[in-house]
Each structure stands twice: as structure tokens, then as C-alpha cells.
Amino acid sequence: MYNYEFRLAGYPLRLYSGKDALENLPAELKRHRARRAFIVCGRTVSRKTELVSRVRRILGETCAGLFDEMEKESPLAAVQGARDAARAARADLLIGIGAGSVIQATRVVAILLAEKRPVEQLITQYPEHGAAVSPKLLEAKLPIINVLTAATSAQNRAGSAVKSESLDHRMEFFDPKTRPVALFWDADALLSAPASLARDTGVAVLWRAVMNLGAARMNPLVEGDRLQAFRLARNALVRVGDPRDAGPRIDMCAAAFLQNRDADDGGTMFERHWAGRVIYAFAAALFNLHPHVSQGAANCALTGTVMRRLGARNLPEMACIAQALEAWDDTQPLAQAPLRAAAALDALFCSIGMPIRVGELDVPRESAERMLEHALKNFNADPQREFVRERDLLKDILLAAW
């Protein structure tokens, strides 16, 4: 059934895809009257591939500098180091080159360059009682261009999270003015990533596509976004590790892009079903606390257990997911839908060598308490702070995932 009452938000963006897409960089700088572009990336991209050298060659004298010390999950100290380097270079445009962590970090660099308040006042606040609050960040921000090396839904969003040593959860920033002015899905840039990274990011995209199908009602634009994102990600996943074919990697980028457009077209992340929200929060805590674990692996390791334990809370939504996976139909009891969906996803993840238990990830059970505390402060998954009332149940489910 369609929902015809919805609101759509659009944002200006240019997207360049395919062979030699990066050759359009100078035109984008000119469009934004930028003369001092500053690159943010990680060491691997900068020192083990030719990608950054290629970008600098294309930019020529308009490249004002480089910070290539960004780390996984964007530690605050690294983000502040990038801010200081960009400020010293008198940057007037930022270029993020990489996948999720670098893309998110580049947004926070733009925020820290512009805002005058202490960083603690710029992040989402979690009152002891009541909903979380995201501060308004009103200063103008430098334009951002993102060059992807792997598919990520971070590519054109407005929110970012960075790792903090001083808090028991990630620092979360939100500013629509940090959405990129341009995206690049350059074929050679995407092929510069190892097959393992392409697979891990690809399975994260597919996981979200599956969770987003759990909606009893969608407006027609959201339905189109979600069905196409699922089709692209499902078909690309088995081919995304091919080091010679950029097509599946571009398909994954397109699927992640459609997931973001789904939100702009009026969709709600996971349609608020409990299984998707809890997996998302647990997985974010898992890969944030244990750097050797990827987002894709974290999602896979938690999905089956959480769906079996919480799927009954949203049976119509679980039925939509199970039907999309061809694991259930309406001739069968509705109560079986989450169990069949969980089994189908476990089988899919195993078939591509992904874990389906947290215990397979070399993560000690003693980490569960810290993971739970992180999950209880995940704004995207729980903006109304419903998880706090379910602390004991969530801890039991988390431990069962080992």
C-alpha cells in the first residue's frame, strides 16, 4: 500500500561516474571559484596507490595541500590535525578521498574550520532524560568534493561520527551545509581498493538495502529507490571483488546513493523497525570499539540473532523483508517471517565468507558492556532514546550473538 502524504527535500549536487571521471575536477573547482583545494585521505590511499598523485596532477597548482593521516573511524585527534593543516594551507575547498571514515571526517573538518564554539558544544547532546538534541551549526562551510574508493552511504549525507577518547560514545555531528557539492565514482579510483574492502563495504550496502525493504507502506518514490538499491547491491555483491571490472563497484556506489535519496524522498531509516535499529546500533559500537572489525562484518555477525529475538515486534515489516529474500510467502504463518529472513541472510553471508556470530570476529564477550553503552547513545538508531528502557533485554540479545 502506498503512502501518498510525504515531503521531498532536494540538494544541489553534481555526480561524475566512469572511466576518467576525475578529469572533471578542475571544472568543479572553477564552478565554486576555488583556488586552494585541500585533500583529506588515509595513508594507504596516499602511499600505496597512485590515486592521490593522480588527483594532484589533475589539480596542478590549485592543490593547496594534503593531510593523509586519517585513520579508521576518524579519531578526533586526526580530524583536528586535518583541520589545522587545512587552515594553514588557507584551503577554500576540501576533497575527501576514500570511503566512509575519510568522507565523514572531511565533513567534520569543514565544521571545525568554521564554527567558533568548543567541539563539545557542536555534537549531539544526550540528556539523562529526554530525546537527544543536535545543535544548530550556523556558520558557512567550505564546499566539499568526495572521491570514493569504495561504496558508502556516507558519500552525500550531512551527519558524521568521530571517535573520542574522552566520551563513552562517538561524537556525532550534523550539518546539512556539509553535503558535498560533487561526487566522483571514478573507475580507476574504485579499483584501487582491495577486493576485501570492496566486499566488506558492499555487504554493508546490501544489508541496509535489505533492512530498508521492511516497510508496510512507502511513498512511490521511496519504493523505487529501495527496490533498485536492493537489486543493484544483490547483483553486484558476488562480482564486486573483481580487480578488473569497475562496473559492480559503481553499482554498489549507486545503491548507496539511492539509499540516501530514499531518505530525501521521505523514507525513514529501517521504517523504525526494532531489528534494523538495534543491529545498526550494535554494529556501530562493535566496529568503533574494535578497529579490526569492518562495518560489513559487524552487520553480518549480529543480524541473525537480533532478527530472531526482536523480529516479532514488527511482523509485517519482517514479512516484507522475508518476501524480498524469497524466504517466505503469505501462505505461511506470519510468525515464521523473521526466522526465515534471518536464516536466508545467514546463508547469504556464509556463502561469501562473512561471519554470522560475533565470536567469529576475535572479540571478547567482556566487550559487551561497553558495546551496549555505545549503542544506547546512537542518535540515528534511537533519537527518542527508547533503547534505555530496554537495557536488560538488549544486553541479553547482544550476549546471545556470540
C-alpha positions as CSV (number, residue, x, y, z in Angstrom):
1,M,0.0,0.0,0.0
2,Y,1.3,3.4,-0.9
3,N,1.6,6.4,1.4
4,Y,0.8,9.5,-0.6
5,E,1.4,12.0,2.1
6,F,5.1,12.8,2.0
7,R,7.7,15.5,1.8
8,L,10.8,15.6,-0.5
9,A,14.0,17.5,0.0
10,G,16.5,18.1,-2.8
11,Y,20.1,19.3,-2.6
12,P,22.4,20.6,-5.4
13,L,24.9,18.0,-6.4
14,R,27.0,17.0,-9.5
15,L,28.0,13.4,-9.9
16,Y,30.7,12.1,-12.3
17,S,31.0,8.4,-12.9
18,G,33.1,6.0,-15.0
19,K,36.4,6.0,-16.8
20,D,38.5,9.2,-16.3
21,A,35.7,10.8,-14.3
22,L,38.3,12.7,-12.2
23,E,39.3,14.7,-15.2
24,N,36.3,16.9,-14.4
25,L,37.8,18.1,-11.1
26,P,39.2,21.3,-12.5
27,A,35.8,22.3,-13.8
28,E,34.2,21.7,-10.4
29,L,36.9,23.9,-8.7
30,K,36.2,26.6,-11.2
31,R,32.4,26.3,-10.7
32,H,33.0,27.0,-7.0
33,R,35.7,29.7,-7.6
34,A,38.1,27.6,-5.6
35,R,41.9,28.1,-6.0
36,R,43.2,26.2,-2.9
37,A,41.8,22.7,-2.8
38,F,42.9,20.7,0.2
39,I,42.9,16.8,0.2
40,V,42.0,14.6,3.2
41,C,42.7,10.9,3.0
42,G,44.3,8.0,4.7
43,R,47.9,6.6,4.5
44,T,47.0,3.6,2.4
45,V,45.3,5.6,-0.3
46,S,48.1,8.1,-0.4
47,R,51.2,5.9,-0.1
48,K,50.1,2.5,-1.6
49,T,48.1,3.6,-4.6
50,E,48.6,6.2,-7.4
51,L,45.3,7.8,-6.8
52,V,46.3,10.8,-4.8
53,S,49.2,11.5,-7.1
54,R,46.8,11.4,-10.0
55,V,44.4,13.9,-8.3
56,R,47.3,16.2,-7.5
57,R,48.4,16.1,-11.1
58,I,44.9,16.9,-12.3
59,L,44.6,19.8,-9.9
60,G,48.0,21.2,-10.6
61,E,48.7,24.5,-8.8
62,T,45.2,24.6,-7.4
63,C,46.1,21.8,-5.0
64,A,47.0,23.6,-1.7
65,G,48.0,20.6,0.4
66,L,47.3,17.2,1.7
67,F,46.5,15.5,5.1
68,D,47.0,11.8,4.7
69,E,46.9,10.6,8.3
70,M,43.2,10.0,8.7
71,E,42.5,6.7,10.4
72,K,39.6,4.3,10.6
73,E,36.6,5.6,12.5
74,S,38.0,9.2,12.2
75,P,39.6,9.8,15.7
76,L,39.1,13.3,16.9
77,A,42.8,14.0,17.1
78,A,43.3,13.1,13.4
79,V,40.3,15.3,12.4
80,Q,41.8,18.2,14.4
81,G,45.1,17.6,12.7
82,A,43.5,17.8,9.3
83,R,41.7,21.0,10.3
84,D,44.9,22.6,11.4
85,A,46.7,21.6,8.2
86,A,43.8,22.9,6.0
87,R,43.7,26.2,7.9
88,A,47.5,26.6,7.5
89,A,47.1,25.9,3.7
90,R,44.3,28.6,3.5
91,A,42.0,26.0,1.9
92,D,38.9,27.2,0.2
93,L,37.6,23.7,-0.8
94,L,38.0,20.3,0.7
95,I,38.4,17.0,-1.2
96,G,37.8,13.8,0.7
97,I,39.4,10.7,-1.0
98,G,38.4,7.4,0.5
99,A,35.5,5.5,1.9
100,G,33.3,6.0,5.0
101,S,35.7,7.2,7.6
102,V,37.5,9.7,5.5
103,I,34.3,11.1,3.9
104,Q,32.8,11.6,7.4
105,A,36.0,13.1,8.7
106,T,36.1,15.6,5.9
107,R,32.7,16.9,6.9
108,V,33.8,17.4,10.5
109,V,37.0,19.2,9.3
110,A,34.7,21.7,7.5
111,I,32.7,22.1,10.7
112,L,35.7,22.7,12.9
113,L,37.2,25.2,10.4
114,A,34.0,27.3,10.5
115,E,32.5,27.0,14.0
116,K,33.9,29.0,16.9
117,R,32.5,27.1,19.8
118,P,34.3,24.2,21.6
119,V,33.8,20.9,19.9
120,E,31.8,19.6,22.9
121,Q,29.1,22.1,22.1
122,L,28.9,21.1,18.4
123,I,28.0,17.5,18.9
124,T,24.7,15.7,19.6
125,Q,23.8,16.0,23.3
126,Y,22.3,13.2,25.3
127,P,20.3,14.5,28.3
128,E,19.8,12.0,31.1
129,H,16.1,12.2,30.5
130,G,14.5,13.0,27.1
131,A,15.3,12.9,23.5
132,A,18.8,13.6,22.1
133,V,19.4,17.1,20.7
134,S,21.6,18.1,17.7
135,P,22.9,21.7,18.0
136,K,22.3,24.1,15.1
137,L,25.7,24.8,13.3
138,L,25.0,28.0,11.5
139,E,28.4,29.2,10.1
140,A,29.1,28.9,6.4
141,K,31.2,25.8,5.4
142,L,33.8,25.2,2.8
143,P,32.5,23.3,-0.3
144,I,33.3,19.6,-0.2
145,I,34.1,17.2,-3.1
146,N,34.1,13.4,-2.3
147,V,36.1,10.9,-4.4
148,L,35.1,7.4,-3.5
149,T,37.4,4.4,-3.3
150,A,34.5,2.1,-2.1
151,A,30.7,2.3,-1.8
152,T,29.4,4.1,1.2
153,S,26.2,5.8,2.3
154,A,28.4,8.4,3.9
155,Q,29.1,9.8,0.4
156,N,26.5,12.6,0.3
157,R,25.0,12.7,3.8
158,A,25.0,15.5,6.4
159,G,25.8,13.6,9.5
160,S,29.2,12.4,10.7
161,A,30.6,10.5,13.7
162,V,34.2,10.6,15.0
163,K,35.9,8.6,17.7
164,S,36.5,10.3,21.0
165,E,38.8,9.1,23.8
166,S,37.0,11.3,26.3
167,L,33.4,10.0,25.8
168,D,31.7,6.6,26.2
169,H,30.2,7.0,22.7
170,R,31.1,8.5,19.3
171,M,30.9,12.3,18.8
172,E,28.0,12.9,16.4
173,F,27.9,16.0,14.2
174,F,25.0,17.0,11.9
175,D,25.1,19.9,9.4
176,P,23.3,20.0,6.0
177,K,25.8,22.5,4.8
178,T,28.5,19.8,4.7
179,R,26.8,17.8,2.0
180,P,29.2,17.6,-1.0
181,V,28.9,19.8,-4.0
182,A,30.2,17.0,-6.2
183,L,30.7,13.2,-6.1
184,F,33.2,11.1,-8.1
185,W,32.8,7.4,-8.9
186,D,35.9,7.2,-11.0
187,A,36.5,3.7,-12.3
188,D,40.2,3.5,-11.5
189,A,39.8,5.2,-8.1
190,L,37.3,2.4,-7.1
191,L,39.5,-0.3,-8.5
192,S,42.4,1.0,-6.3
193,A,40.6,-0.6,-3.3
194,P,41.5,-4.2,-2.4
195,A,38.8,-6.8,-3.0
196,S,38.3,-7.4,0.7
197,L,37.4,-3.7,1.2
198,A,35.0,-3.7,-1.8
199,R,33.3,-6.9,-0.4
200,D,33.0,-5.5,3.2
201,T,31.6,-2.2,2.1
202,G,29.4,-3.9,-0.5
203,V,27.8,-6.2,2.1
204,A,27.1,-3.2,4.3
205,V,25.3,-1.6,1.5
206,L,23.3,-4.8,0.8
207,W,22.5,-5.1,4.5
208,R,21.0,-1.7,4.6
209,A,19.1,-2.3,1.4
210,V,17.5,-5.4,2.9
211,M,16.6,-3.6,6.1
212,N,15.0,-0.8,4.2
213,L,12.6,-3.2,2.5
214,G,10.9,-3.7,5.8
215,A,8.1,-1.2,5.3
216,A,4.4,-1.9,5.1
217,R,3.8,1.4,3.5
218,M,6.1,3.6,1.3
219,N,5.6,6.5,-1.0
220,P,6.1,5.6,-4.7
221,L,9.5,7.4,-4.9
222,V,10.9,5.6,-1.8
223,E,9.7,2.3,-3.1
224,G,11.5,2.9,-6.4
225,D,14.7,3.9,-4.6
226,R,14.6,0.9,-2.3
227,L,13.8,-1.8,-4.9
228,Q,16.5,-0.5,-7.2
229,A,19.1,-0.2,-4.4
230,F,18.4,-3.8,-3.4
231,R,18.6,-5.1,-7.0
232,L,21.8,-3.3,-7.7
233,A,23.5,-4.4,-4.4
234,R,22.3,-8.0,-4.6
235,N,23.5,-8.5,-8.1
236,A,26.8,-6.7,-7.6
237,L,27.9,-8.4,-4.4
238,V,29.3,-11.6,-5.9
239,R,31.2,-9.6,-8.5
240,V,32.4,-6.7,-6.5
241,G,35.8,-8.2,-5.7
242,D,36.8,-8.4,-9.4
243,P,40.0,-6.3,-9.7
244,R,39.5,-5.6,-13.4
245,D,35.8,-4.7,-13.6
246,A,34.7,-1.4,-12.0
247,G,31.1,-2.0,-13.0
248,P,30.0,-3.8,-9.8
249,R,31.7,-1.3,-7.6
250,I,29.9,1.6,-9.4
251,D,26.6,-0.3,-9.0
252,M,27.3,-0.5,-5.2
253,C,28.0,3.2,-5.2
254,A,24.7,3.8,-7.0
255,A,22.9,1.5,-4.5
256,A,24.3,3.5,-1.5
257,F,23.4,6.8,-3.3
258,L,19.8,5.6,-3.7
259,Q,19.6,4.7,0.0
260,N,20.4,8.4,0.8
261,R,17.9,9.6,-1.9
262,D,15.3,7.4,-0.2
263,A,15.7,9.4,3.0
264,D,15.4,12.7,1.0
265,D,12.3,11.3,-0.8
266,G,10.5,10.9,2.5
267,G,11.7,7.5,3.7
268,T,12.6,6.7,7.3
269,M,15.7,4.6,8.1
270,F,14.6,1.0,8.6
271,E,11.0,2.3,8.9
272,R,11.8,2.3,12.6
273,H,11.6,-1.5,12.9
274,W,13.4,-2.7,16.0
275,A,15.6,-5.3,14.4
276,G,17.2,-2.9,12.0
277,R,17.7,-0.2,14.5
278,V,19.3,-2.5,17.1
279,I,21.6,-4.2,14.6
280,Y,22.7,-0.8,13.4
281,A,23.4,0.4,16.9
282,F,25.2,-2.8,18.0
283,A,27.3,-2.9,14.8
284,A,28.4,0.7,15.1
285,A,29.5,0.0,18.6
286,L,31.3,-3.2,17.6
287,F,33.4,-1.7,14.8
288,N,34.0,1.5,16.6
289,L,35.4,-0.3,19.7
290,H,37.3,-3.0,17.7
291,P,39.2,-1.4,14.7
292,H,40.0,-4.8,13.2
293,V,36.2,-5.4,12.6
294,S,34.6,-3.8,9.4
295,Q,31.1,-2.4,9.3
296,G,30.0,-5.1,6.9
297,A,31.4,-7.9,9.1
298,A,29.7,-6.4,12.2
299,N,26.3,-6.2,10.5
300,C,26.6,-9.8,9.3
301,A,27.6,-11.1,12.7
302,L,24.7,-9.5,14.5
303,T,21.8,-9.8,12.0
304,G,20.6,-13.3,12.5
305,T,20.4,-13.2,16.3
306,V,18.8,-9.8,16.5
307,M,16.2,-10.6,13.9
308,R,15.2,-13.9,15.6
309,R,14.9,-12.1,19.0
310,L,13.2,-8.9,18.0
311,G,11.6,-9.6,14.7
312,A,8.3,-10.5,16.3
313,R,7.8,-6.8,17.4
314,N,7.4,-5.8,13.7
315,L,6.0,-8.9,11.9
316,P,4.5,-7.0,8.9
317,E,7.9,-5.4,8.3
318,M,9.8,-8.7,8.7
319,A,7.4,-10.3,6.2
320,C,8.3,-7.6,3.6
321,I,12.0,-8.4,4.1
322,A,11.4,-12.2,4.0
323,Q,9.4,-11.9,0.8
324,A,12.1,-9.8,-0.9
325,L,14.6,-12.5,0.0
326,E,12.2,-15.2,-1.4
327,A,12.3,-16.9,2.0
328,W,8.6,-16.6,3.0
329,D,5.2,-16.1,1.4
330,D,1.7,-15.3,2.7
331,T,0.7,-19.0,2.7
332,Q,2.9,-19.5,5.7
333,P,2.4,-18.3,9.3
334,L,3.4,-14.6,9.8
335,A,5.3,-15.5,12.9
336,Q,7.8,-17.5,10.8
337,A,8.8,-14.5,8.6
338,P,11.6,-13.1,10.8
339,L,13.0,-16.6,11.4
340,R,13.1,-17.4,7.7
341,A,14.5,-14.0,6.8
342,A,17.3,-14.5,9.4
343,A,18.1,-17.9,8.1
344,A,18.2,-16.6,4.5
345,L,20.6,-13.8,5.4
346,D,22.8,-16.1,7.5
347,A,23.1,-18.4,4.4
348,L,23.9,-15.5,2.1
349,F,26.6,-14.1,4.4
350,C,28.2,-17.5,4.9
351,S,28.2,-18.1,1.1
352,I,30.5,-15.1,0.6
353,G,32.7,-15.9,3.6
354,M,31.3,-13.4,6.1
355,P,30.8,-14.1,9.8
356,I,27.4,-14.7,11.4
357,R,28.4,-14.7,15.1
358,V,30.3,-12.1,17.0
359,G,32.5,-14.9,18.4
360,E,34.0,-15.3,14.9
361,L,35.4,-11.8,15.0
362,D,38.0,-12.3,17.8
363,V,36.0,-10.0,20.1
364,P,35.9,-11.0,23.8
365,R,32.5,-11.3,25.5
366,E,33.7,-8.8,28.1
367,S,33.3,-6.1,25.4
368,A,29.6,-6.5,25.5
369,E,29.0,-4.0,28.3
370,R,30.9,-1.2,26.5
371,M,29.2,-2.1,23.2
372,L,25.8,-1.7,24.9
373,E,26.7,1.7,26.4
374,H,27.7,2.9,22.9
375,A,24.6,1.5,21.4
376,L,22.4,3.3,23.9
377,K,23.8,6.6,22.6
378,N,23.3,6.2,18.8
379,F,21.2,9.1,17.6
380,N,20.5,7.6,14.1
381,A,19.1,4.3,15.6
382,D,17.4,5.8,18.7
383,P,16.7,9.5,18.5
384,Q,13.9,9.2,21.1
385,R,16.0,7.1,23.5
386,E,13.7,4.1,23.6
387,F,16.7,1.8,24.0
388,V,17.4,2.9,27.6
389,R,14.1,1.3,28.7
390,E,15.2,-2.0,27.1
391,R,18.7,-2.1,28.6
392,D,18.4,-5.6,30.1
393,L,16.8,-7.2,27.1
394,L,19.3,-5.6,24.7
395,K,22.2,-6.8,26.8
396,D,20.8,-10.4,26.7
397,I,20.4,-10.2,23.0
398,L,23.9,-8.9,22.5
399,L,25.5,-11.7,24.6
400,A,23.4,-14.2,22.6
401,A,25.1,-13.0,19.4
402,W,28.4,-14.5,20.5
